[in-house]
Amino acid sequence: MPNIEILDAGKVVNTIVATPDMAEQFYPGAWRIAALQPEPTELRNATTWLIDIGPFFDRFGAAKMAVLTSTDPGVRSILADLQVRKWIDLQRTDVAQGLAYVGSVISAVTTPLQAAILTTPVVEVENLALRKLYFS
């Protein structure tokens, strides 16, 4: 899919990845195909560190239920923040900080587990929803 520039009064206000039909449906007459287009491999590489919500929590393994059932207000806030997102970017600093906080409250979320969650590249099955909705 091409990069599409969204226009407001002729000025580019956003760039999205979409088909021309989708652009016309959502931004009738207010879009154009961007001059710069990524190579298909760039799209695949762009999702290397983006993980769908369910698979993210699956990475906690045996510690998952302790995390999801925690009554700690900080853990609850972190979970709420993560669950309102469409995906989780494993390279974001706040995600690492959130995991470190969870680990300080829940002993099963060890430093090696946190590192494994954050540094294991996302495999295709872990972001199928993301790829289908935004990159297909």
Salt bridges, closest charged atoms under 4 A:
GLU5 OE1 - ARG32 NE 2.50
ASP58 OD1 - LYS64 NZ 2.93
ASP81 OD1 - ARG85 NH2 3.02
ASP94 OD2 - ARG92 NH2 2.83
GLU126 OE1 - ARG59 NH2 2.75
